[in-house]
Amino acid sequence: VDRLVATLAEFGTEDERLARACFTSLLCRVMDEVARQGEAYAELPFVCAVTGAMLAHKATPEFLQTGGMLLAPVLTGLAPSREALSMGAEALVAMMLPMLPLSGSAALSQIAPNVLLLLALVARNSDVLLDAGAVGLFEAVQRSRHVPEDLKVKCGVAVEIVRDGDITLTPEPSFEEWQANEARKASVLAAKARGTAAFRRGEWELAAREYGAALEVYAGAGAGTPPPPRARRTAPVYSGPALTSEEREEQRAEQVVLHSNRAEAFLRLDEYQAARECATAALELDPAHGKSLHRRARALRQLGPWIGGDAALVGAEADLLELTRLGGGAAAAKLLAEVREVQARMRAARGEAHHSHVSQFLEREREARLAGPTPYQGLQRSGMEGGHQGGRERLG
C-alpha cells in the first residue's frame, strides 16, 4: 500500500492511466485490510495522494466513484485528523459541485454514495464541511429533480446543522425496526393473497375479511385477527418508524388496491354502503384511481333509489364523468347511461305520485258532494231551520 501511495503521489496527477491502475489496486488492498481490521496505510499521505489524483482527473467520473470508496474508511474512522477530513471533503465537493443540479437520472449513481459519505460526517465535523463548501453542494442536491425525496430531506437537515449546529440528523431505523417493517410487509402480502384467492372462489365475505386484515396491519393493530365483515371498514396509514419516500409511495399504492378490492367484495355481497365507504377510502389516497371511481359509482347507483336519493345518483354521475375524463371507456359510458335513466325514472315517478295524490283528493271530494250536502250547505240548512222554529215560537 505504501508503495502504491508513493507512486500515486508522484505520478498520479500527470498520468491518468497510471492513476486509474493505482486506484484499482489500492481499492482491493484497502478493502481487504478494512475487512481484517488492520492498519492499511499512513492516513495523511494516503488522503493526500488520493485527493490529488481525484482533482487532477476530475473530468473522469470513475475517479469520483473509486476515490470516494478509498476515502470512506479514513473519513468515517474513529479519529481521523482534521487535515485528512478537510482534504477529503474539499476534494469530494470540488468534484461533485460542477455536476449539480443533476440534468438526468444517470448521474445520480455517481454522486449519491459520496453525498451520503459527506452526510455521515455532518454530526461530528460540521465546521470542516462548512469550510469545504458542503452547504452549496447540499443545496444543489435539493434543487435537483432526479434526487429521491428522502435524500433531499437529509441534505436540508445537513444544511441547518452545518450552518447552525443546533439539530441532529434523523437516525436510520434500527435492525429491529427494519425487521418489523419486513414482517409487516409479509403479513400484508399474505392476507392480500388469501383475499384474492377467496375472491376467485366466489367467497366474497372471506375476501372482504382478508383485505380488511391486510389494512389492519398497516394500522398497526389487530394484525393477527381479521375484522368481521361489517366491522371497521377503513384503516389509517401506518405511522411507525420513519419511511423513505419510496416506501411511503409503495404503502399508499398497496392500500389503494386493498380498499378498492374490498369495495368490490362488498358489491358482490350487496353491501352497497360498505362498498361506497371502501371505495371512498381508496379515492382519498388516490383520487384518480379508475376502478375505485367505477366501484363507488356502482354502489351509489344501487343506493340511490332506496337510501341516497338524488344525492347518491348525482354523486355516481360525478364519479362516472371523472372516470370518462380519465379514459374510462365503454364500461363507464354504459353505467353513466344507466344512472341517468334511473334519475329520469325517479323524476317521473315523483311526478306521477303527485298527480295521483291530487286526483285521489278530488275524487274523494266529488264523492262526498254527491253523497250529501257540503259542510257549508249543512250549516246553512241548520240555520234556516232554527230561524223558522224561532219565528213560529215568537209568533205563537
Disulfide bonds with the S-S distance in Angstrom:
none
